[in-house]
Amino acid sequence: MQQHFSLAECDVVGFDLDHTLCRYHLPQSARLIYDSFAQYLVTEKGYDEDLLTLAPDSLDFCCKGLVLDIEEGNFLKLAEDGTVLRASHGTKSMTSEEVLEIYGRKEWKHFNTVSGMVSRTAKYYLYDNYFDLPGALLCARVVDSLDQHDGQKKYDFWKDMVAAIQHNYKISAFKEDCGMYFPEVKNHPDKYLQRCPESVKKWLKQLKNAGKILLLITSSHSDYCRLLCEHVLGNDFEEYFDILVTNALKPGFFSHTPNQRPFRTLENDEEQEALLSLDKPGWYSQGNAIQLYDLLKKMTGKLDPKVVYFGDSMHSDIFPARHYSNWETVFILEELLGDKGIVPAKAESEPLEKKGKYEGDQLKVPYFVSKQWGSFFVDRLPGLENAEETLVHTWSCKCISTYSTIAIPSLEAIADLPLDYRFTRFSSNSSATAGYYPSPPRALLPVMMK
């Protein structure tokens, strides 16, 4: 595989919506997501009311790449070889000694399935995007609460958490004004959604004018997609894309066959009967990558059109697009923004609700580098003090260089570049930092210089 990647060489450019084309004000949306799940657990399932109050700095617990060992109530940060680097029981960090005593220096028992991106299991849950993350804090606090009241050893709260997620995000919730999440975003879109920068809109038009086919593929339902797109791109948002796919149910969109998941047309946001094939551009629901690719062949007149897909979830976007469809993948990783550590001094002492109003390049997020969990990219092995010798890559970091073509902090970061700009791609023969643009995370540099 060549060492460089360029958008000019791609025939088709696809985008995820949430946290990719549509970016959120993270402190506000994190709080809303936490509250929407907690409210359900307390009012519908009888959990402790203390879950409804949130200390200002408690979202520091949220860190992408954590895995919840559901039965044990433990959260784990994994190294690239599957060993446990850090752990907490509920919200309480375990000491290095406790981590070694419980998990040793061997591969975590479910690492084989988690690293195969197997998602549906009652044994563990992987937190890899901003819609999920506030749920990690809630689950950790549920464990704390159950320990306090029941002294439990095995935990059975997960079915209630799944019910809370389904209640808030189910396909009919937007239309029915059900749950807390959709009604709140509908009523206060500016509080939660960042408008798309002009540079990105111009770039999308430039891609189209250069003859690229533009796709939008989102797991959000069409009504929520419309609200987001109108708010961040404008009322003419459909003109940016040739094909829109909503309720795509990723990662299944990439892994399922046409029989398992046919495309459906939409009328007034209601899904219609299944289509046997995809014959023309337009707005569709559900579907699968196989039939989409057949249409792209027709539209481009090429046997093997080259597709690149931009997304923020390793599990739902990047891994399946690469693994099942062999598409180029651009990983949107907002953690790269946090690498500079530019948090205004006054922000530290302000309550969470007031954060996120800073101008310019300053951080608008409650958690990029978690104090509790440390770097998303590297960590030292537990129990060994000499950090020089023992810094290792996290499993999350390894996934980036394995499944992404390049990783960027936002679309804005590349919108002003010429389309034929040559990015250095991640590849087995280049360094583990090669594919980060505009620069690798600082945390990785000492590892590389060992």
Salt bridges, closest charged atoms under 4 A:
GLU9 OE1 - LYS306 NZ 3.76
ASP11 OD1 - LYS302 NZ 2.56
ASP16 OD1 - LYS250 NZ 2.82
ASP35 OD1 - ARG31 NE 3.14
ASP48 OD2 - HIS149 NE2 3.61
GLU71 OE2 - LYS123 NZ 3.55
GLU72 OE2 - LYS154 NZ 2.62
GLU80 OE2 - HIS393 ND1 3.38
ASP144 OD1 - LYS92 NZ 3.53
ASP147 OD2 - HIS89 NE2 2.70
ASP156 OD2 - LYS159 NZ 3.06
ASP160 OD1 - LYS45 NZ 3.99
ASP177 OD1 - LYS186 NZ 2.99
GLU184 OE2 - LYS191 NZ 3.98
ASP190 OD1 - ARG195 NH2 3.43
ASP190 OD1 - HIS231 NE2 2.99
GLU198 OE2 - LYS201 NZ 3.50
ASP242 OD1 - LYS208 NZ 3.95
ASP269 OD1 - ARG226 NH1 3.10
GLU270 OE2 - LYS175 NZ 2.48
ASP279 OD1 - LYS298 NZ 3.79
ASP294 OD1 - LYS297 NZ 3.87
ASP317 OD1 - LYS250 NZ 2.73
GLU328 OE2 - LYS306 NZ 3.41
GLU328 OE1 - ARG322 NH2 3.94
GLU328 OE2 - ARG425 NH2 2.92
GLU334 OE2 - ARG23 NE 3.41
GLU335 OE1 - LYS64 NZ 3.25
GLU353 OE2 - ARG31 NH1 2.88
ASP379 OD2 - LYS77 NZ 2.77
ASP379 OD2 - ARG86 NE 2.60
